[in-house]
Amino acid sequence: MKPLFFYFGEYITSYCALYGVKNGYSLDDPQSRFSWCQRGH
């Protein structure tokens, strides 16, 4: 059984891949979100 943060990380990565660039990382902390995207799995 994988830890919850694994699934959370997967969700964030997928969200970034699908919407991050399209939205220009226009949320509260672009740098933080970009680092989440870069972490991947």
C-alpha positions as CSV (number, residue, x, y, z in Angstrom):
1,M,0.0,0.0,0.0
2,K,1.5,3.3,-1.1
3,P,1.5,6.3,1.2
4,L,-1.1,9.0,0.7
5,F,1.5,11.6,-0.2
6,F,2.5,9.4,-3.2
7,Y,-1.0,9.7,-4.6
8,F,-1.1,13.4,-3.8
9,G,2.2,13.9,-5.6
10,E,0.9,12.0,-8.6
11,Y,-2.2,14.2,-8.7
12,I,-0.2,17.4,-8.5
13,T,2.2,16.2,-11.2
14,S,-0.8,15.3,-13.5
15,Y,-2.5,18.6,-12.8
16,C,0.7,20.5,-13.7
17,A,1.2,18.5,-16.8
18,L,-2.4,19.0,-18.0
19,Y,-3.1,22.5,-16.9
20,G,0.0,24.2,-15.5
21,V,1.5,25.5,-18.7
22,K,-1.9,26.3,-20.1
23,N,-2.8,28.4,-17.1
24,G,0.7,29.9,-17.0
25,Y,1.1,28.7,-13.4
26,S,-1.2,31.6,-12.4
27,L,-1.9,30.3,-8.9
28,D,-0.7,31.7,-5.6
29,D,2.9,30.5,-5.7
30,P,4.2,29.8,-9.2
31,Q,7.7,28.8,-8.1
32,S,6.3,26.3,-5.6
33,R,3.9,24.8,-8.1
34,F,6.7,24.5,-10.7
35,S,8.9,22.7,-8.2
36,W,6.0,20.2,-7.6
37,C,5.8,19.6,-11.3
38,Q,9.6,19.0,-11.6
39,R,9.5,16.4,-8.8
40,G,7.4,14.0,-10.9
41,H,7.1,10.6,-9.2
